[in-house]
């Protein structure tokens, strides 16, 4: 589990996640890029705000 940089919620990562993969935070729906895996570190992915409705 890693903290979402956007909402601080817990984000679950697959055990075989790789750096530079994109994951989605279930709490805030932000796209997060895996910056590093050991230890796991997430950052907001670029170009997220394309079709943000509400
Ligand atoms: Zn989040």
mmCIF file of the protein (N, C-alpha, C, O) and its ligand, coordinates in Angstrom:
data_MODEL
# 
_entry.id   MODEL 
# 
loop_
_entity.id 
_entity.type 
_entity.pdbx_number_of_molecules 
1 polymer     1 
2 non-polymer 1 
# 
_entity_poly.entity_id                      1 
_entity_poly.type                           'polypeptide(L)' 
_entity_poly.nstd_linkage                   no 
_entity_poly.nstd_monomer                   no 
_entity_poly.pdbx_seq_one_letter_code       
;(UNK)(UNK)(UNK)(UNK)(UNK)(UNK)(UNK)(UNK)(UNK)(UNK)(UNK)(UNK)(UNK)(UNK)(UNK)(UNK)
(UNK)(UNK)(UNK)(UNK)(UNK)(UNK)(UNK)(UNK)(UNK)(UNK)(UNK)(UNK)(UNK)(UNK)(UNK)(UNK)
(UNK)(UNK)(UNK)(UNK)(UNK)(UNK)(UNK)(UNK)(UNK)(UNK)(UNK)(UNK)(UNK)(UNK)(UNK)(UNK)
(UNK)(UNK)(UNK)(UNK)(UNK)(UNK)
;
_entity_poly.pdbx_seq_one_letter_code_can   XXXXXXXXXXXXXXXXXXXXXXXXXXXXXXXXXXXXXXXXXXXXXXXXXXXXXX 
_entity_poly.pdbx_strand_id                 A 
# 
loop_
_entity_poly_seq.entity_id 
_entity_poly_seq.num 
_entity_poly_seq.mon_id 
_entity_poly_seq.hetero 
1 1  UNK n 
1 2  UNK n 
1 3  UNK n 
1 4  UNK n 
1 5  UNK n 
1 6  UNK n 
1 7  UNK n 
1 8  UNK n 
1 9  UNK n 
1 10 UNK n 
1 11 UNK n 
1 12 UNK n 
1 13 UNK n 
1 14 UNK n 
1 15 UNK n 
1 16 UNK n 
1 17 UNK n 
1 18 UNK n 
1 19 UNK n 
1 20 UNK n 
1 21 UNK n 
1 22 UNK n 
1 23 UNK n 
1 24 UNK n 
1 25 UNK n 
1 26 UNK n 
1 27 UNK n 
1 28 UNK n 
1 29 UNK n 
1 30 UNK n 
1 31 UNK n 
1 32 UNK n 
1 33 UNK n 
1 34 UNK n 
1 35 UNK n 
1 36 UNK n 
1 37 UNK n 
1 38 UNK n 
1 39 UNK n 
1 40 UNK n 
1 41 UNK n 
1 42 UNK n 
1 43 UNK n 
1 44 UNK n 
1 45 UNK n 
1 46 UNK n 
1 47 UNK n 
1 48 UNK n 
1 49 UNK n 
1 50 UNK n 
1 51 UNK n 
1 52 UNK n 
1 53 UNK n 
1 54 UNK n 
# 
loop_
_struct_asym.id 
_struct_asym.entity_id 
A 1 
B 2 
# 
loop_
_chem_comp.id 
_chem_comp.type 
_chem_comp.mon_nstd_flag 
UNK 'L-peptide linking' . 
ZN  non-polymer         . 
# 
_pdbx_entity_nonpoly.entity_id   2 
_pdbx_entity_nonpoly.name        ? 
_pdbx_entity_nonpoly.comp_id     ZN 
# 
_pdbx_nonpoly_scheme.asym_id         B 
_pdbx_nonpoly_scheme.entity_id       2 
_pdbx_nonpoly_scheme.mon_id          ZN 
_pdbx_nonpoly_scheme.ndb_seq_num     1 
_pdbx_nonpoly_scheme.pdb_seq_num     101 
_pdbx_nonpoly_scheme.auth_seq_num    101 
_pdbx_nonpoly_scheme.pdb_mon_id      ZN 
_pdbx_nonpoly_scheme.auth_mon_id     ZN 
_pdbx_nonpoly_scheme.pdb_strand_id   A 
_pdbx_nonpoly_scheme.pdb_ins_code    . 
# 
loop_
_atom_site.group_PDB 
_atom_site.id 
_atom_site.type_symbol 
_atom_site.label_atom_id 
_atom_site.label_alt_id 
_atom_site.label_comp_id 
_atom_site.label_asym_id 
_atom_site.label_entity_id 
_atom_site.label_seq_id 
_atom_site.pdbx_PDB_ins_code 
_atom_site.Cartn_x 
_atom_site.Cartn_y 
_atom_site.Cartn_z 
_atom_site.occupancy 
_atom_site.B_iso_or_equiv 
_atom_site.pdbx_formal_charge 
_atom_site.auth_seq_id 
_atom_site.auth_comp_id 
_atom_site.auth_asym_id 
_atom_site.auth_atom_id 
_atom_site.pdbx_PDB_model_num 
ATOM   1   N  N  . UNK A 1 1  ? 0.832   -1.204 0.000   1.00 0.00 ? 1   UNK A N  1 
ATOM   2   C  CA . UNK A 1 1  ? 0.000   0.000  0.000   1.00 0.00 ? 1   UNK A CA 1 
ATOM   3   C  C  . UNK A 1 1  ? 0.866   1.254  0.000   1.00 0.00 ? 1   UNK A C  1 
ATOM   4   O  O  . UNK A 1 1  ? 1.874   1.344  0.701   1.00 0.00 ? 1   UNK A O  1 
ATOM   5   N  N  . UNK A 1 2  ? 0.444   2.202  -0.800  1.00 0.00 ? 2   UNK A N  1 
ATOM   6   C  CA . UNK A 1 2  ? 1.155   3.468  -0.887  1.00 0.00 ? 2   UNK A CA 1 
ATOM   7   C  C  . UNK A 1 2  ? 0.126   4.574  -0.744  1.00 0.00 ? 2   UNK A C  1 
ATOM   8   O  O  . UNK A 1 2  ? -1.043  4.385  -1.082  1.00 0.00 ? 2   UNK A O  1 
ATOM   9   N  N  . UNK A 1 3  ? 0.543   5.706  -0.255  1.00 0.00 ? 3   UNK A N  1 
ATOM   10  C  CA . UNK A 1 3  ? -0.391  6.822  -0.130  1.00 0.00 ? 3   UNK A CA 1 
ATOM   11  C  C  . UNK A 1 3  ? -0.520  7.556  -1.452  1.00 0.00 ? 3   UNK A C  1 
ATOM   12  O  O  . UNK A 1 3  ? 0.469   7.828  -2.131  1.00 0.00 ? 3   UNK A O  1 
ATOM   13  N  N  . UNK A 1 4  ? -1.751  7.868  -1.799  1.00 0.00 ? 4   UNK A N  1 
ATOM   14  C  CA . UNK A 1 4  ? -2.003  8.655  -2.995  1.00 0.00 ? 4   UNK A CA 1 
ATOM   15  C  C  . UNK A 1 4  ? -1.496  10.076 -2.757  1.00 0.00 ? 4   UNK A C  1 
ATOM   16  O  O  . UNK A 1 4  ? -1.830  10.682 -1.739  1.00 0.00 ? 4   UNK A O  1 
ATOM   17  N  N  . UNK A 1 5  ? -0.702  10.612 -3.669  1.00 0.00 ? 5   UNK A N  1 
ATOM   18  C  CA . UNK A 1 5  ? -0.188  11.977 -3.489  1.00 0.00 ? 5   UNK A CA 1 
ATOM   19  C  C  . UNK A 1 5  ? -1.285  13.032 -3.606  1.00 0.00 ? 5   UNK A C  1 
ATOM   20  O  O  . UNK A 1 5  ? -1.088  14.179 -3.205  1.00 0.00 ? 5   UNK A O  1 
ATOM   21  N  N  . UNK A 1 6  ? -2.414  12.656 -4.141  1.00 0.00 ? 6   UNK A N  1 
ATOM   22  C  CA . UNK A 1 6  ? -3.493  13.614 -4.322  1.00 0.00 ? 6   UNK A CA 1 
ATOM   23  C  C  . UNK A 1 6  ? -4.416  13.664 -3.098  1.00 0.00 ? 6   UNK A C  1 
ATOM   24  O  O  . UNK A 1 6  ? -4.673  14.735 -2.549  1.00 0.00 ? 6   UNK A O  1 
ATOM   25  N  N  . UNK A 1 7  ? -4.902  12.508 -2.684  1.00 0.00 ? 7   UNK A N  1 
ATOM   26  C  CA . UNK A 1 7  ? -5.902  12.492 -1.616  1.00 0.00 ? 7   UNK A CA 1 
ATOM   27  C  C  . UNK A 1 7  ? -5.401  11.813 -0.352  1.00 0.00 ? 7   UNK A C  1 
ATOM   28  O  O  . UNK A 1 7  ? -6.120  11.750 0.645   1.00 0.00 ? 7   UNK A O  1 
ATOM   29  N  N  . UNK A 1 8  ? -4.190  11.311 -0.383  1.00 0.00 ? 8   UNK A N  1 
ATOM   30  C  CA . UNK A 1 8  ? -3.590  10.628 0.766   1.00 0.00 ? 8   UNK A CA 1 
ATOM   31  C  C  . UNK A 1 8  ? -4.243  9.291  1.076   1.00 0.00 ? 8   UNK A C  1 
ATOM   32  O  O  . UNK A 1 8  ? -3.952  8.660  2.092   1.00 0.00 ? 8   UNK A O  1 
ATOM   33  N  N  . UNK A 1 9  ? -5.116  8.877  0.198   1.00 0.00 ? 9   UNK A N  1 
ATOM   34  C  CA . UNK A 1 9  ? -5.750  7.579  0.395   1.00 0.00 ? 9   UNK A CA 1 
ATOM   35  C  C  . UNK A 1 9  ? -4.779  6.457  0.086   1.00 0.00 ? 9   UNK A C  1 
ATOM   36  O  O  . UNK A 1 9  ? -3.747  6.677  -0.549  1.00 0.00 ? 9   UNK A O  1 
ATOM   37  N  N  . UNK A 1 10 ? -5.100  5.280  0.526   1.00 0.00 ? 10  UNK A N  1 
ATOM   38  C  CA . UNK A 1 10 ? -4.237  4.136  0.273   1.00 0.00 ? 10  UNK A CA 1 
ATOM   39  C  C  . UNK A 1 10 ? -4.475  3.600  -1.123  1.00 0.00 ? 10  UNK A C  1 
ATOM   40  O  O  . UNK A 1 10 ? -5.615  3.386  -1.536  1.00 0.00 ? 10  UNK A O  1 
ATOM   41  N  N  . UNK A 1 11 ? -3.394  3.386  -1.841  1.00 0.00 ? 11  UNK A N  1 
ATOM   42  C  CA . UNK A 1 11 ? -3.474  2.836  -3.191  1.00 0.00 ? 11  UNK A CA 1 
ATOM   43  C  C  . UNK A 1 11 ? -2.815  1.468  -3.158  1.00 0.00 ? 11  UNK A C  1 
ATOM   44  O  O  . UNK A 1 11 ? -1.699  1.303  -2.664  1.00 0.00 ? 11  UNK A O  1 
ATOM   45  N  N  . UNK A 1 12 ? -3.528  0.504  -3.693  1.00 0.00 ? 12  UNK A N  1 
ATOM   46  C  CA . UNK A 1 12 ? -2.977  -0.842 -3.700  1.00 0.00 ? 12  UNK A CA 1 
ATOM   47  C  C  . UNK A 1 12 ? -2.233  -1.085 -5.006  1.00 0.00 ? 12  UNK A C  1 
ATOM   48  O  O  . UNK A 1 12 ? -2.768  -0.841 -6.088  1.00 0.00 ? 12  UNK A O  1 
ATOM   49  N  N  . UNK A 1 13 ? -1.033  -1.552 -4.905  1.00 0.00 ? 13  UNK A N  1 
ATOM   50  C  CA . UNK A 1 13 ? -0.229  -1.831 -6.098  1.00 0.00 ? 13  UNK A CA 1 
ATOM   51  C  C  . UNK A 1 13 ? -0.066  -3.331 -6.263  1.00 0.00 ? 13  UNK A C  1 
ATOM   52  O  O  . UNK A 1 13 ? 0.019   -4.076 -5.287  1.00 0.00 ? 13  UNK A O  1 
ATOM   53  N  N  . UNK A 1 14 ? -0.023  -3.755 -7.506  1.00 0.00 ? 14  UNK A N  1 
ATOM   54  C  CA . UNK A 1 14 ? 0.266   -5.159 -7.760  1.00 0.00 ? 14  UNK A CA 1 
ATOM   55  C  C  . UNK A 1 14 ? 1.693   -5.460 -7.289  1.00 0.00 ? 14  UNK A C  1 
ATOM   56  O  O  . UNK A 1 14 ? 2.549   -4.578 -7.228  1.00 0.00 ? 14  UNK A O  1 
ATOM   57  N  N  . UNK A 1 15 ? 1.911   -6.705 -6.967  1.00 0.00 ? 15  UNK A N  1 
ATOM   58  C  CA . UNK A 1 15 ? 3.249   -7.062 -6.499  1.00 0.00 ? 15  UNK A CA 1 
ATOM   59  C  C  . UNK A 1 15 ? 4.282   -6.961 -7.611  1.00 0.00 ? 15  UNK A C  1 
ATOM   60  O  O  . UNK A 1 15 ? 5.469   -6.755 -7.357  1.00 0.00 ? 15  UNK A O  1 
ATOM   61  N  N  . UNK A 1 16 ? 3.815   -7.108 -8.844  1.00 0.00 ? 16  UNK A N  1 
ATOM   62  C  CA . UNK A 1 16 ? 4.759   -7.072 -9.961  1.00 0.00 ? 16  UNK A CA 1 
ATOM   63  C  C  . UNK A 1 16 ? 4.700   -5.741 -10.709 1.00 0.00 ? 16  UNK A C  1 
ATOM   64  O  O  . UNK A 1 16 ? 5.050   -5.660 -11.886 1.00 0.00 ? 16  UNK A O  1 
ATOM   65  N  N  . UNK A 1 17 ? 4.253   -4.707 -10.009 1.00 0.00 ? 17  UNK A N  1 
ATOM   66  C  CA . UNK A 1 17 ? 4.175   -3.382 -10.640 1.00 0.00 ? 17  UNK A CA 1 
ATOM   67  C  C  . UNK A 1 17 ? 5.583   -2.919 -11.034 1.00 0.00 ? 17  UNK A C  1 
ATOM   68  O  O  . UNK A 1 17 ? 6.569   -3.229 -10.366 1.00 0.00 ? 17  UNK A O  1 
ATOM   69  N  N  . UNK A 1 18 ? 5.642   -2.187 -12.112 1.00 0.00 ? 18  UNK A N  1 
ATOM   70  C  CA . UNK A 1 18 ? 6.935   -1.700 -12.587 1.00 0.00 ? 18  UNK A CA 1 
ATOM   71  C  C  . UNK A 1 18 ? 6.961   -0.181 -12.563 1.00 0.00 ? 18  UNK A C  1 
ATOM   72  O  O  . UNK A 1 18 ? 5.920   0.468  -12.655 1.00 0.00 ? 18  UNK A O  1 
ATOM   73  N  N  . UNK A 1 19 ? 8.137   0.370  -12.441 1.00 0.00 ? 19  UNK A N  1 
ATOM   74  C  CA . UNK A 1 19 ? 8.287   1.813  -12.478 1.00 0.00 ? 19  UNK A CA 1 
ATOM   75  C  C  . UNK A 1 19 ? 7.782   2.342  -13.813 1.00 0.00 ? 19  UNK A C  1 
ATOM   76  O  O  . UNK A 1 19 ? 7.952   1.712  -14.857 1.00 0.00 ? 19  UNK A O  1 
ATOM   77  N  N  . UNK A 1 20 ? 7.159   3.512  -13.755 1.00 0.00 ? 20  UNK A N  1 
ATOM   78  C  CA . UNK A 1 20 ? 6.590   4.220  -14.906 1.00 0.00 ? 20  UNK A CA 1 
ATOM   79  C  C  . UNK A 1 20 ? 5.230   3.681  -15.329 1.00 0.00 ? 20  UNK A C  1 
ATOM   80  O  O  . UNK A 1 20 ? 4.639   4.181  -16.286 1.00 0.00 ? 20  UNK A O  1 
ATOM   81  N  N  . UNK A 1 21 ? 4.728   2.670  -14.629 1.00 0.00 ? 21  UNK A N  1 
ATOM   82  C  CA . UNK A 1 21 ? 3.364   2.234  -14.918 1.00 0.00 ? 21  UNK A CA 1 
ATOM   83  C  C  . UNK A 1 21 ? 2.386   3.237  -14.327 1.00 0.00 ? 21  UNK A C  1 
ATOM   84  O  O  . UNK A 1 21 ? 2.710   3.978  -13.399 1.00 0.00 ? 21  UNK A O  1 
ATOM   85  N  N  . UNK A 1 22 ? 1.190   3.240  -14.881 1.00 0.00 ? 22  UNK A N  1 
ATOM   86  C  CA . UNK A 1 22 ? 0.150   4.134  -14.387 1.00 0.00 ? 22  UNK A CA 1 
ATOM   87  C  C  . UNK A 1 22 ? -0.884  3.324  -13.614 1.00 0.00 ? 22  UNK A C  1 
ATOM   88  O  O  . UNK A 1 22 ? -1.370  2.292  -14.077 1.00 0.00 ? 22  UNK A O  1 
ATOM   89  N  N  . UNK A 1 23 ? -1.200  3.818  -12.439 1.00 0.00 ? 23  UNK A N  1 
ATOM   90  C  CA . UNK A 1 23 ? -2.248  3.189  -11.653 1.00 0.00 ? 23  UNK A CA 1 
ATOM   91  C  C  . UNK A 1 23 ? -3.293  4.255  -11.357 1.00 0.00 ? 23  UNK A C  1 
ATOM   92  O  O  . UNK A 1 23 ? -3.020  5.451  -11.449 1.00 0.00 ? 23  UNK A O  1 
ATOM   93  N  N  . UNK A 1 24 ? -4.487  3.808  -11.000 1.00 0.00 ? 24  UNK A N  1 
ATOM   94  C  CA . UNK A 1 24 ? -5.555  4.751  -10.706 1.00 0.00 ? 24  UNK A CA 1 
ATOM   95  C  C  . UNK A 1 24 ? -5.948  4.630  -9.243  1.00 0.00 ? 24  UNK A C  1 
ATOM   96  O  O  . UNK A 1 24 ? -6.162  3.534  -8.726  1.00 0.00 ? 24  UNK A O  1 
ATOM   97  N  N  . UNK A 1 25 ? -6.036  5.768  -8.597  1.00 0.00 ? 25  UNK A N  1 
ATOM   98  C  CA . UNK A 1 25 ? -6.458  5.789  -7.204  1.00 0.00 ? 25  UNK A CA 1 
ATOM   99  C  C  . UNK A 1 25 ? -7.971  5.579  -7.171  1.00 0.00 ? 25  UNK A C  1 
ATOM   100 O  O  . UNK A 1 25 ? -8.720  6.299  -7.832  1.00 0.00 ? 25  UNK A O  1 
ATOM   101 N  N  . UNK A 1 26 ? -8.409  4.591  -6.402  1.00 0.00 ? 26  UNK A N  1 
ATOM   102 C  CA . UNK A 1 26 ? -9.836  4.316  -6.345  1.00 0.00 ? 26  UNK A CA 1 
ATOM   103 C  C  . UNK A 1 26 ? -10.584 5.378  -5.563  1.00 0.00 ? 26  UNK A C  1 
ATOM   104 O  O  . UNK A 1 26 ? -11.788 5.557  -5.744  1.00 0.00 ? 26  UNK A O  1 
ATOM   105 N  N  . UNK A 1 27 ? -9.888  6.068  -4.713  1.00 0.00 ? 27  UNK A N  1 
ATOM   106 C  CA . UNK A 1 27 ? -10.553 7.067  -3.879  1.00 0.00 ? 27  UNK A CA 1 
ATOM   107 C  C  . UNK A 1 27 ? -10.844 8.345  -4.647  1.00 0.00 ? 27  UNK A C  1 
ATOM   108 O  O  . UNK A 1 27 ? -11.946 8.884  -4.543  1.00 0.00 ? 27  UNK A O  1 
ATOM   109 N  N  . UNK A 1 28 ? -9.889  8.839  -5.413  1.00 0.00 ? 28  UNK A N  1 
ATOM   110 C  CA . UNK A 1 28 ? -10.074 10.123 -6.089  1.00 0.00 ? 28  UNK A CA 1 
ATOM   111 C  C  . UNK A 1 28 ? -9.978  10.012 -7.603  1.00 0.00 ? 28  UNK A C  1 
ATOM   112 O  O  . UNK A 1 28 ? -10.099 11.017 -8.303  1.00 0.00 ? 28  UNK A O  1 
ATOM   113 N  N  . UNK A 1 29 ? -9.763  8.814  -8.115  1.00 0.00 ? 29  UNK A N  1 
ATOM   114 C  CA . UNK A 1 29 ? -9.697  8.565  -9.555  1.00 0.00 ? 29  UNK A CA 1 
ATOM   115 C  C  . UNK A 1 29 ? -8.526  9.252  -10.251 1.00 0.00 ? 29  UNK A C  1 
ATOM   116 O  O  . UNK A 1 29 ? -8.523  9.374  -11.476 1.00 0.00 ? 29  UNK A O  1 
ATOM   117 N  N  . UNK A 1 30 ? -7.539  9.700  -9.491  1.00 0.00 ? 30  UNK A N  1 
ATOM   118 C  CA . UNK A 1 30 ? -6.370  10.294 -10.117 1.00 0.00 ? 30  UNK A CA 1 
ATOM   119 C  C  . UNK A 1 30 ? -5.520  9.219  -10.768 1.00 0.00 ? 30  UNK A C  1 
ATOM   120 O  O  . UNK A 1 30 ? -5.398  8.104  -10.260 1.00 0.00 ? 30  UNK A O  1 
ATOM   121 N  N  . UNK A 1 31 ? -4.941  9.573  -11.892 1.00 0.00 ? 31  UNK A N  1 
ATOM   122 C  CA . UNK A 1 31 ? -3.973  8.672  -12.505 1.00 0.00 ? 31  UNK A CA 1 
ATOM   123 C  C  . UNK A 1 31 ? -2.623  8.947  -11.869 1.00 0.00 ? 31  UNK A C  1 
ATOM   124 O  O  . UNK A 1 31 ? -2.179  10.093 -11.788 1.00 0.00 ? 31  UNK A O  1 
ATOM   125 N  N  . UNK A 1 32 ? -1.992  7.906  -11.431 1.00 0.00 ? 32  UNK A N  1 
ATOM   126 C  CA . UNK A 1 32 ? -0.737  8.043  -10.704 1.00 0.00 ? 32  UNK A CA 1 
ATOM   127 C  C  . UNK A 1 32 ? 0.356   7.256  -11.398 1.00 0.00 ? 32  UNK A C  1 
ATOM   128 O  O  . UNK A 1 32 ? 0.160   6.111  -11.805 1.00 0.00 ? 32  UNK A O  1 
ATOM   129 N  N  . UNK A 1 33 ? 1.494   7.882  -11.523 1.00 0.00 ? 33  UNK A N  1 
ATOM   130 C  CA . UNK A 1 33 ? 2.620   7.190  -12.127 1.00 0.00 ? 33  UNK A CA 1 
ATOM   131 C  C  . UNK A 1 33 ? 3.497   6.597  -11.045 1.00 0.00 ? 33  UNK A C  1 
ATOM   132 O  O  . UNK A 1 33 ? 3.788   7.238  -10.035 1.00 0.00 ? 33  UNK A O  1 
ATOM   133 N  N  . UNK A 1 34 ? 3.910   5.373  -11.272 1.00 0.00 ? 34  UNK A N  1 
ATOM   134 C  CA . UNK A 1 34 ? 4.813   4.719  -10.332 1.00 0.00 ? 34  UNK A CA 1 
ATOM   135 C  C  . UNK A 1 34 ? 6.219   5.241  -10.602 1.00 0.00 ? 34  UNK A C  1 
ATOM   136 O  O  . UNK A 1 34 ? 6.835   4.920  -11.618 1.00 0.00 ? 34  UNK A O  1 
ATOM   137 N  N  . UNK A 1 35 ? 6.705   6.040  -9.683  1.00 0.00 ? 35  UNK A N  1 
ATOM   138 C  CA . UNK A 1 35 ? 8.029   6.632  -9.844  1.00 0.00 ? 35  UNK A CA 1 
ATOM   139 C  C  . UNK A 1 35 ? 9.117   5.636  -9.483  1.00 0.00 ? 35  UNK A C  1 
ATOM   140 O  O  . UNK A 1 35 ? 10.158  5.563  -10.134 1.00 0.00 ? 35  UNK A O  1 
ATOM   141 N  N  . UNK A 1 36 ? 8.856   4.877  -8.440  1.00 0.00 ? 36  UNK A N  1 
ATOM   142 C  CA . UNK A 1 36 ? 9.824   3.896  -7.985  1.00 0.00 ? 36  UNK A CA 1 
ATOM   143 C  C  . UNK A 1 36 ? 9.076   2.770  -7.306  1.00 0.00 ? 36  UNK A C  1 
ATOM   144 O  O  . UNK A 1 36 ? 7.954   2.956  -6.834  1.00 0.00 ? 36  UNK A O  1 
ATOM   145 N  N  . UNK A 1 37 ? 9.690   1.612  -7.256  1.00 0.00 ? 37  UNK A N  1 
ATOM   146 C  CA . UNK A 1 37 ? 9.008   0.473  -6.657  1.00 0.00 ? 37  UNK A CA 1 
ATOM   147 C  C  . UNK A 1 37 ? 9.646   -0.002 -5.354  1.00 0.00 ? 37  UNK A C  1 
ATOM   148 O  O  . UNK A 1 37 ? 9.005   -0.711 -4.577  1.00 0.00 ? 37  UNK A O  1 
ATOM   149 N  N  . UNK A 1 38 ? 10.877  0.371  -5.109  1.00 0.00 ? 38  UNK A N  1 
ATOM   150 C  CA . UNK A 1 38 ? 11.511  -0.055 -3.867  1.00 0.00 ? 38  UNK A CA 1 
ATOM   151 C  C  . UNK A 1 38 ? 12.246  1.092  -3.217  1.00 0.00 ? 38  UNK A C  1 
ATOM   152 O  O  . UNK A 1 38 ? 13.415  1.324  -3.522  1.00 0.00 ? 38  UNK A O  1 
ATOM   153 N  N  . UNK A 1 39 ? 11.597  1.808  -2.339  1.00 0.00 ? 39  UNK A N  1 
ATOM   154 C  CA . UNK A 1 39 ? 10.199  1.608  -1.941  1.00 0.00 ? 39  UNK A CA 1 
ATOM   155 C  C  . UNK A 1 39 ? 9.243   2.215  -2.950  1.00 0.00 ? 39  UNK A C  1 
ATOM   156 O  O  . UNK A 1 39 ? 9.635   3.051  -3.764  1.00 0.00 ? 39  UNK A O  1 
ATOM   157 N  N  . UNK A 1 40 ? 8.014   1.800  -2.897  1.00 0.00 ? 40  UNK A N  1 
ATOM   158 C  CA . UNK A 1 40 ? 7.027   2.290  -3.844  1.00 0.00 ? 40  UNK A CA 1 
ATOM   159 C  C  . UNK A 1 40 ? 6.790   3.775  -3.646  1.00 0.00 ? 40  UNK A C  1 
ATOM   160 O  O  . UNK A 1 40 ? 6.666   4.266  -2.524  1.00 0.00 ? 40  UNK A O  1 
ATOM   161 N  N  . UNK A 1 41 ? 6.731   4.474  -4.768  1.00 0.00 ? 41  UNK A N  1 
ATOM   162 C  CA . UNK A 1 41 ? 6.522   5.915  -4.712  1.00 0.00 ? 41  UNK A CA 1 
ATOM   163 C  C  . UNK A 1 41 ? 5.656   6.324  -5.889  1.00 0.00 ? 41  UNK A C  1 
ATOM   164 O  O  . UNK A 1 41 ? 5.915   5.943  -7.030  1.00 0.00 ? 41  UNK A O  1 
ATOM   165 N  N  . UNK A 1 42 ? 4.631   7.099  -5.602  1.00 0.00 ? 42  UNK A N  1 
ATOM   166 C  CA . UNK A 1 42 ? 3.707   7.524  -6.647  1.00 0.00 ? 42  UNK A CA 1 
ATOM   167 C  C  . UNK A 1 42 ? 3.747   9.023  -6.831  1.00 0.00 ? 42  UNK A C  1 
ATOM   168 O  O  . UNK A 1 42 ? 4.050   9.770  -5.901  1.00 0.00 ? 42  UNK A O  1 
ATOM   169 N  N  . UNK A 1 43 ? 3.438   9.454  -8.035  1.00 0.00 ? 43  UNK A N  1 
ATOM   170 C  CA . UNK A 1 43 ? 3.301   10.877 -8.319  1.00 0.00 ? 43  UNK A CA 1 
ATOM   171 C  C  . UNK A 1 43 ? 2.123   11.030 -9.271  1.00 0.00 ? 43  UNK A C  1 
ATOM   172 O  O  . UNK A 1 43 ? 1.767   10.096 -9.989  1.00 0.00 ? 43  UNK A O  1 
ATOM   173 N  N  . UNK A 1 44 ? 1.537   12.188 -9.268  1.00 0.00 ? 44  UNK A N  1 
ATOM   174 C  CA . UNK A 1 44 ? 0.446   12.438 -10.195 1.00 0.00 ? 44  UNK A CA 1 
ATOM   175 C  C  . UNK A 1 44 ? 0.953   12.295 -11.625 1.00 0.00 ? 44  UNK A C  1 
ATOM   176 O  O  . UNK A 1 44 ? 1.987   12.858 -11.985 1.00 0.00 ? 44  UNK A O  1 
ATOM   177 N  N  . UNK A 1 45 ? 0.232   11.552 -12.421 1.00 0.00 ? 45  UNK A N  1 
ATOM   178 C  CA . UNK A 1 45 ? 0.636   11.384 -13.807 1.00 0.00 ? 45  UNK A CA 1 
ATOM   179 C  C  . UNK A 1 45 ? 0.333   12.658 -14.576 1.00 0.00 ? 45  UNK A C  1 
ATOM   180 O  O  . UNK A 1 45 ? -0.637  13.350 -14.265 1.00 0.00 ? 45  UNK A O  1 
ATOM   181 N  N  . UNK A 1 46 ? 1.136   12.974 -15.564 1.00 0.00 ? 46  UNK A N  1 
ATOM   182 C  CA . UNK A 1 46 ? 0.862   14.151 -16.392 1.00 0.00 ? 46  UNK A CA 1 
ATOM   183 C  C  . UNK A 1 46 ? -0.369  13.925 -17.241 1.00 0.00 ? 46  UNK A C  1 
ATOM   184 O  O  . UNK A 1 46 ? -0.805  12.793 -17.450 1.00 0.00 ? 46  UNK A O  1 
ATOM   185 N  N  . UNK A 1 47 ? -0.927  15.035 -17.733 1.00 0.00 ? 47  UNK A N  1 
ATOM   186 C  CA . UNK A 1 47 ? -2.107  15.012 -18.591 1.00 0.00 ? 47  UNK A CA 1 
ATOM   187 C  C  . UNK A 1 47 ? -3.253  14.175 -18.056 1.00 0.00 ? 47  UNK A C  1 
ATOM   188 O  O  . UNK A 1 47 ? -3.772  13.291 -18.738 1.00 0.00 ? 47  UNK A O  1 
ATOM   189 N  N  . UNK A 1 48 ? -3.634  14.468 -16.831 1.00 0.00 ? 48  UNK A N  1 
ATOM   190 C  CA . UNK A 1 48 ? -4.756  13.753 -16.239 1.00 0.00 ? 48  UNK A CA 1 
ATOM   191 C  C  . UNK A 1 48 ? -6.090  14.394 -16.540 1.00 0.00 ? 48  UNK A C  1 
ATOM   192 O  O  . UNK A 1 48 ? -7.105  13.707 -16.655 1.00 0.00 ? 48  UNK A O  1 
ATOM   193 N  N  . UNK A 1 49 ? -6.093  15.694 -16.666 1.00 0.00 ? 49  UNK A N  1 
ATOM   194 C  CA . UNK A 1 49 ? -7.372  16.398 -16.662 1.00 0.00 ? 49  UNK A CA 1 
ATOM   195 C  C  . UNK A 1 49 ? -7.990  16.554 -18.032 1.00 0.00 ? 49  UNK A C  1 
ATOM   196 O  O  . UNK A 1 49 ? -8.309  17.666 -18.451 1.00 0.00 ? 49  UNK A O  1 
ATOM   197 N  N  . UNK A 1 50 ? -8.158  15.472 -18.718 1.00 0.00 ? 50  UNK A N  1 
ATOM   198 C  CA . UNK A 1 50 ? -8.700  15.576 -20.060 1.00 0.00 ? 50  UNK A CA 1 
ATOM   199 C  C  . UNK A 1 50 ? -10.223 15.591 -20.055 1.00 0.00 ? 50  UNK A C  1 
ATOM   200 O  O  . UNK A 1 50 ? -10.838 16.515 -20.589 1.00 0.00 ? 50  UNK A O  1 
ATOM   201 N  N  . UNK A 1 51 ? -10.827 14.587 -19.463 1.00 0.00 ? 51  UNK A N  1 
ATOM   202 C  CA . UNK A 1 51 ? -12.289 14.576 -19.459 1.00 0.00 ? 51  UNK A CA 1 
ATOM   203 C  C  . UNK A 1 51 ? -12.827 14.492 -18.041 1.00 0.00 ? 51  UNK A C  1 
ATOM   204 O  O  . UNK A 1 51 ? -13.538 13.558 -17.670 1.00 0.00 ? 51  UNK A O  1 
ATOM   205 N  N  . UNK A 1 52 ? -12.474 15.469 -17.288 1.00 0.00 ? 52  UNK A N  1 
ATOM   206 C  CA . UNK A 1 52 ? -13.008 15.566 -15.946 1.00 0.00 ? 52  UNK A CA 1 
ATOM   207 C  C  . UNK A 1 52 ? -14.387 16.198 -16.027 1.00 0.00 ? 52  UNK A C  1 
ATOM   208 O  O  . UNK A 1 52 ? -14.501 17.399 -16.270 1.00 0.00 ? 52  UNK A O  1 
ATOM   209 N  N  . UNK A 1 53 ? -15.413 15.428 -15.833 1.00 0.00 ? 53  UNK A N  1 
ATOM   210 C  CA . UNK A 1 53 ? -16.757 15.983 -15.868 1.00 0.00 ? 53  UNK A CA 1 
ATOM   211 C  C  . UNK A 1 53 ? -17.061 16.711 -14.580 1.00 0.00 ? 53  UNK A C  1 
ATOM   212 O  O  . UNK A 1 53 ? -16.947 17.933 -14.493 1.00 0.00 ? 53  UNK A O  1 
ATOM   213 N  N  . UNK A 1 54 ? -17.441 15.953 -13.602 1.00 0.00 ? 54  UNK A N  1 
ATOM   214 C  CA . UNK A 1 54 ? -17.758 16.563 -12.313 1.00 0.00 ? 54  UNK A CA 1 
ATOM   215 C  C  . UNK A 1 54 ? -16.694 16.224 -11.323 1.00 0.00 ? 54  UNK A C  1 
ATOM   216 O  O  . UNK A 1 54 ? -16.770 16.642 -10.168 1.00 0.00 ? 54  UNK A O  1 
HETATM 217 ZN ZN . ZN  B 2 .  ? -6.302  9.511  -4.460  1.00 0.00 ? 101 ZN  A ZN 1 
# 
